[in-house]
């Protein structure tokens, strides 16, 4: 006997094509444009599976879903939506949907999902408390409606209420930490702490102490007991960023935690049980590192229970308008003037290759919001900014021979020397016939070093080893400068 599928969508064309595809696949179909009618069918025990749009004329399906699941807990419900946002996927999962499909979708994929649901090939989802999702638009962690991001959203929605270990891969600036935070903030561990540690930013000989803590006297300088990140993240999520930079010794200890659920502090003798979800991330090819003997294969498989690849911005150029609006809203919330970017400017941004990914786009938008004089930002302003980016990028990638002078990146066309001479002349003029207070040399160096060091740290995503190499100083010197100059280290985008 043919199974019956209930289809609800206020768009007659969509109801028709979905109905025809299901009939061709051998199913009976009942279709409606009313949420009320769908509810009556479900409560009457009709239908073996539901396919429904979110926005219906008489009721939002997210309000109806809990009632349908309460009436018939085993009924598979497939939600389709043209809203195509991260929060749509999350709400569908929270309210018990079997699957979420963004419009437009592939009919063959829909028929395949229907078959899987009716065959019971997927385990029943656990009953969980729904997260609070009524967040302002600027607080939604992931933005974009592209097909590449829809794949990410669907995976995240399935993972929210599990403790599976996740490996996030992607180029620098794609938003890996944002994904990790979304897994935590919308998952079952959201009431616990979210603790992040960047493996590339910690000296190799201190990583084990940072992760697991140490006892008093465990090594020279250990004057007191110190808690590690595992203890700090107890009951929550531990985000291990740049996991490819973890030394082999620490990899071995991390593997034991994943296998046995316990660890020992450095210098400790008693195993400590841990209840922490692990989310790791890297922009490196871990398989290549395994082949070179730099990363443990067994650890790789323990961390990659569920892999998530974040697409670079060049693979999701259609998301640029949504991302730009998102960053402009954040900038306005932070006190910058309200700005709008016209359509021609957005189209020009879609033709850029964005080697710095979302971080590069966010920096551009913030810069325009802060410095552009007009409320409407046009294509020429974008062209000027992207031209500057190319010139600075070329200066940062010298070819054979002498490295290019920094002055070539100054947009005004003035040399760095004349720039400083002009500003110093203005500084001296403030004192009339007198001279400024003593110590000009040191004050000048501090004011020059602070933005230089901060820019190097921003360019390397807070990686102090890489920033020190970029500046041409050793890491101890850089750490000293960070303290002396009062530079605050903040979390990066991904």
C-alpha positions in Angstrom: 0.0 0.0 0.0 1.4 3.4 -1.0 2.5 5.7 1.8 0.8 9.1 2.0 2.8 12.4 2.1 1.2 15.6 3.4 2.5 18.7 1.5 1.8 22.2 2.8 3.0 25.4 0.9 1.1 28.6 0.1 2.8 28.7 -3.3 0.7 26.7 -5.8 3.6 26.2 -8.2 5.7 24.6 -5.5 2.9 22.4 -4.2 2.3 21.2 -7.8 6.0 20.3 -8.6 6.5 18.6 -5.2 3.3 16.7 -5.6 4.2 15.5 -9.1 7.6 14.4 -8.1 6.3 12.4 -5.1 3.5 10.8 -7.2 6.1 9.7 -9.8 8.1 8.1 -6.9 5.1 6.0 -6.0 3.6 8.0 -3.1 0.0 9.2 -2.5 -0.1 13.0 -1.8 -2.4 15.4 -0.1 -1.5 19.0 -0.6 -2.8 22.2 1.0 -1.9 25.9 1.3 -3.2 26.2 4.9 -1.4 25.4 8.1 -4.7 24.9 9.8 -5.7 22.1 7.3 -2.3 20.5 7.8 -2.8 20.5 11.5 -6.2 18.9 11.2 -4.8 16.1 9.0 -2.0 15.4 11.4 -4.3 15.3 14.4 -6.7 13.0 12.6 -3.8 10.5 12.1 -3.6 11.1 8.3 -0.3 10.9 6.4 3.0 9.1 7.0 5.3 12.1 6.5 4.9 15.9 6.3 6.6 18.3 3.9 5.9 21.9 4.8 7.0 25.5 4.2 7.7 27.7 7.2 5.8 30.9 6.4 2.1 30.0 5.8 -0.7 32.6 5.5 -2.5 31.5 8.7 0.4 30.4 11.0 4.2 30.1 11.1 5.0 26.4 11.0 7.6 26.8 13.8 4.6 27.5 16.1 2.7 24.5 14.8 5.6 22.0 14.8 5.6 21.4 18.6 1.9 20.6 18.5 2.3 18.2 15.6 5.2 16.5 17.3 3.2 16.3 20.6 0.2 14.7 18.8 2.4 12.3 16.7 6.0 12.1 18.0 7.1 9.5 15.4 5.8 11.5 12.4 8.7 12.7 10.2 8.5 16.4 9.3 10.6 17.9 6.5 10.8 21.7 6.7 11.5 23.8 3.5 12.1 27.5 3.6 13.1 30.4 1.3 14.5 32.2 4.4 17.7 30.1 4.2 19.4 31.4 7.3 21.4 29.7 10.1 18.6 30.4 12.5 16.0 28.7 10.2 18.0 25.5 10.3 18.4 25.7 14.1 14.8 26.4 14.8 13.7 23.5 12.5 16.0 21.1 14.4 15.0 22.4 17.8 11.3 21.8 17.1 11.8 18.3 16.0 12.0 18.5 12.2 13.5 15.4 10.5 15.3 17.6 7.9 15.6 21.2 6.7 15.7 22.0 3.0 16.5 25.5 1.8 14.6 26.7 -1.3 15.3 26.2 -4.2 16.1 22.5 -3.6 16.7 19.5 -5.8 13.5 17.4 -6.2 15.6 14.2 -6.4 17.2 15.1 -3.1 13.7 15.7 -1.6 12.4 12.3 -2.8 15.6 10.6 -1.4 15.1 12.2 2.0 11.4 11.1 2.1 12.5 7.5 1.4 15.1 7.6 4.1 12.7 9.0 6.7 10.0 6.5 5.9 12.5 3.7 6.0 13.6 4.8 9.4 17.3 4.9 8.4 18.0 7.8 10.8 17.9 7.3 14.6 15.2 9.2 16.4 16.5 12.6 17.5 16.8 13.0 21.3 14.3 15.1 23.1 16.1 18.3 24.2 15.4 21.7 25.6 15.2 24.3 22.9 17.8 27.1 23.0 16.8 30.7 23.2 17.0 31.8 19.5 15.2 35.1 19.6 18.5 37.0 19.0 19.0 40.4 17.3 20.2 40.1 13.7 23.7 41.4 14.6 24.1 38.7 17.2 23.4 35.8 14.8 26.8 34.1 14.5 26.7 32.9 10.9 25.4 34.9 7.9 24.8 33.8 4.3 22.2 32.1 2.1 24.5 30.4 -0.4 24.3 26.7 -1.1 27.8 26.2 0.4 26.6 27.7 3.7 23.3 25.8 3.7 25.3 22.6 3.8 27.1 24.0 6.9 23.8 25.0 8.5 22.3 21.6 8.1 25.3 19.8 9.6 25.3 22.3 12.6 21.6 21.8 13.2 22.1 18.1 13.5 25.1 18.5 15.8 23.7 21.0 18.2 22.3 18.5 20.8 25.1 16.0 20.6 28.5 15.8 22.2 30.3 14.5 19.1 33.8 15.8 18.5 34.0 18.2 15.6 36.9 19.2 13.3 36.4 22.5 11.5 38.7 23.1 8.5 39.0 26.2 6.3 41.3 29.0 5.3 42.2 31.7 7.7 39.4 34.2 8.1 36.5 31.9 7.2 35.0 32.0 10.7 36.0 28.8 12.3 35.7 30.1 15.9 32.3 31.5 15.1 31.1 28.0 14.1 32.6 26.6 17.3 30.8 29.2 19.3 27.5 28.5 17.5 27.9 24.8 18.3 28.2 25.8 22.0 25.8 28.7 22.2 22.9 26.8 20.6 23.7 23.3 21.9 23.1 21.3 25.1 26.2 22.7 26.7 25.3 26.4 26.3 25.0 26.9 30.1 28.6 25.8 30.5 31.7 27.7 29.7 33.2 28.2 26.2 37.0 28.1 26.4 39.2 28.7 23.4 43.0 28.1 23.1 45.1 28.9 20.0 47.9 26.3 19.7 50.0 28.5 17.5 50.0 31.4 20.0 51.5 29.4 22.9 55.1 28.4 23.4 55.5 24.7 22.7 56.9 24.0 26.1 53.9 25.5 27.8 51.1 23.9 25.9 50.6 21.0 28.2 50.5 23.3 31.2 48.0 25.5 29.4 45.7 22.6 28.6 45.9 20.4 31.7 47.2 22.8 34.4 50.2 22.2 36.7 51.0 21.6 40.3 53.1 23.8 42.5 56.8 23.0 41.9 56.0 21.0 38.7 58.7 23.0 36.9 60.9 26.0 37.4 58.7 29.0 38.0 55.6 27.0 39.0 55.2 28.7 42.4 51.4 27.9 42.6 48.9 25.4 41.3 47.4 26.6 38.0 44.2 25.4 36.4 44.3 24.3 32.7 41.8 24.9 29.9 40.2 21.5 30.4 39.3 22.4 34.0 38.1 25.8 33.0 35.9 24.3 30.3 34.4 21.6 32.6 30.7 21.0 31.6 31.1 23.2 28.4 33.1 23.3 25.2 36.9 23.5 24.7 37.8 24.9 21.3 41.3 23.9 20.1 42.2 26.3 17.4 45.1 25.7 15.0 45.3 22.1 16.2 47.9 21.4 13.5 50.5 23.4 15.5 50.1 21.2 18.6 53.4 19.4 19.4 53.6 15.6 19.4 54.0 15.3 23.2 50.8 17.2 23.8 49.0 15.3 21.0 49.7 12.1 22.9 48.2 13.5 26.1 45.2 14.8 24.3 44.6 11.4 22.7 44.4 9.9 26.2 41.8 12.4 27.2 39.7 11.6 24.2 40.1 7.8 24.8 39.7 7.6 28.5 37.9 10.9 29.5 40.5 11.8 32.0 43.8 13.7 32.3 46.6 14.5 34.8 48.0 18.0 35.5 51.6 18.6 34.8 53.4 17.3 37.9 50.2 15.6 39.1 49.7 12.0 40.1 45.9 11.6 40.3 43.8 11.2 37.1 41.0 13.8 36.8 37.8 12.9 35.1 36.6 15.5 32.5 33.3 16.3 30.9 34.1 18.6 28.0 33.1 18.7 24.4 36.0 19.1 22.0 35.8 21.2 18.9 39.1 21.5 16.9 40.0 23.7 14.0 42.8 24.1 11.5 43.7 25.8 8.3 46.4 23.2 7.6 46.3 19.9 5.7 46.4 17.4 8.6 46.7 14.4 6.2 49.9 15.9 4.8 51.1 16.5 8.4 50.4 12.9 9.2 52.4 11.7 6.2 55.3 13.9 7.4 55.1 12.4 10.9 54.0 15.7 12.4 50.5 14.8 13.5 49.2 11.6 15.0 46.9 9.6 12.7 44.9 8.1 15.7 44.3 11.6 17.1 43.2 12.9 13.7 40.4 10.2 13.6 39.4 10.9 17.2 39.1 14.6 16.4 37.4 14.2 13.0 34.3 12.3 14.1 32.3 15.0 12.3 34.3 17.2 9.8 33.0 20.6 8.8 34.6 22.4 5.9 34.0 26.2 5.8 34.0 27.6 2.3 36.3 30.5 1.5 34.5 33.7 0.6 35.3 33.3 -3.1 33.1 30.2 -3.1 30.1 32.2 -1.7 30.3 35.6 -3.3 26.5 35.7 -3.4 26.6 36.1 0.4 28.5 39.4 0.2 25.4 41.7 0.4 24.1 39.9 3.5 27.5 40.0 5.1 28.0 43.7 4.3 24.6 44.6 5.9 25.5 42.4 8.9 28.9 44.2 9.5 27.3 47.6 8.9 24.7 46.9 11.5 27.4 45.9 14.0 29.4 49.0 13.2 26.4 51.2 13.8 25.6 49.4 17.1 29.2 50.2 18.2 28.7 53.9 17.6 29.9 54.4 14.0 27.8 56.4 11.6 25.0 54.6 9.7 26.2 53.7 6.2 24.7 52.1 3.1 26.6 50.5 0.2 25.0 50.9 -3.2 24.3 48.0 -5.6 27.1 48.9 -8.0 29.6 48.8 -5.1 28.3 45.4 -4.0 28.7 44.1 -7.5 32.3 45.3 -7.5 32.9 43.5 -4.2 31.6 40.3 -5.7 34.4 40.5 -8.3 37.2 40.6 -5.7 38.9 37.3 -4.8 39.1 38.1 -1.0 42.3 36.3 -0.1 41.6 37.3 3.5 38.1 35.9 3.4 35.4 37.2 5.7 37.9 38.9 8.0 39.1 40.9 5.1 35.5 41.9 4.1 34.7 42.8 7.7 37.8 45.0 8.0 36.9 46.8 4.8 33.3 47.4 5.9 34.4 48.7 9.3 37.0 51.0 7.7 34.4 52.4 5.3 31.9 52.9 8.1 34.5 54.8 10.2 36.3 56.9 7.5 34.0 57.4 4.5 32.4 60.8 4.7 29.2 60.0 2.8 26.2 58.0 4.1 26.0 56.2 0.7 29.2 54.3 -0.3 29.6 54.0 -4.0 31.7 51.9 -6.3 34.6 54.4 -6.5 35.2 54.1 -2.7 35.3 50.3 -3.0 37.6 50.5 -6.0 40.0 52.8 -4.1 40.0 50.5 -1.0 40.6 47.3 -3.0 43.4 49.0 -5.0 45.0 49.9 -1.7 44.7 46.3 -0.5 46.4 45.1 -3.7 49.2 47.5 -3.3 49.8 46.7 0.4 49.5 43.0 -0.5 52.1 43.3 -3.2 54.4 45.1 -0.7 54.0 42.2 1.7 55.0 39.7 -0.9 58.3 40.9 -2.3 60.0 39.1 -5.2 63.6 38.8 -6.0 66.0 41.5 -4.7 65.4 44.3 -2.2 62.0 44.3 -0.4 59.7 47.1 -1.5 59.7 50.3 0.6 56.7 50.7 3.0 56.2 54.2 1.6 54.9 52.8 -1.6 51.8 51.6 0.3 51.0 55.1 1.5 47.7 56.0 -0.3 48.3 59.7 -0.5 51.4 59.3 -2.6 53.6 61.0 0.1 56.6 59.2 1.4 56.7 58.0 5.0 59.5 60.4 5.7 57.6 63.5 4.5 54.5 62.2 6.3 56.4 62.2 9.7 58.2 65.4 8.9 54.9 67.2 8.3 53.3 65.9 11.5 56.4 66.6 13.6 56.5 70.1 12.3 52.9 70.6 13.5 53.8 69.0 16.8 56.7 71.4 17.4 54.6 74.4 16.4 52.2 73.7 19.3 55.0 74.8 21.7 55.7 78.2 20.0 59.3 79.3 20.7 59.8 76.6 23.3 60.8 73.0 22.8 58.5 70.0 23.7 59.2 68.1 26.9 62.2 65.8 26.9 61.8 62.2 25.8 60.5 62.8 22.3 62.5 59.9 20.9 60.9 57.3 23.2 57.4 58.9 22.9 57.7 58.8 19.1 58.8 55.1 19.1 55.9 54.1 21.4 53.3 55.9 19.2 54.8 54.3 16.1 55.3 50.8 17.5 51.8 50.4 19.0 49.9 50.4 15.7 52.7 48.5 13.9 52.7 45.7 16.5 48.9 45.7 16.7 48.6 45.5 12.8 51.1 42.5 12.7 49.1 40.7 15.4 45.8 41.4 13.5 47.3 40.2 10.2 48.4 36.9 11.8 45.1 36.3 13.7 46.8 36.8 17.0 49.5 34.3 16.3 52.5 35.7 18.2 55.0 33.4 16.6 54.0 34.4 13.1 53.7 38.1 14.1 57.2 38.1 15.5 58.5 36.6 12.3 56.6 39.2 10.3 58.1 42.0 12.3 61.6 40.5 12.3 61.9 40.2 16.1 62.1 37.2 18.4 58.9 36.1 20.2 60.2 37.2 23.7 60.8 40.7 22.3 57.3 40.7 20.9 55.7 39.6 24.1 57.6 42.3 26.0 56.4 44.9 23.5 52.8 43.7 23.9 53.0 44.3 27.6 54.9 47.6 27.4 52.6 49.1 24.8 49.4 47.9 26.5 48.1 46.0 23.5 45.0 43.9 24.3 44.8 40.5 22.7 41.3 39.9 21.4 39.7 36.8 19.7 40.0 36.7 16.0 37.2 35.9 13.5 38.2 32.3 12.7 
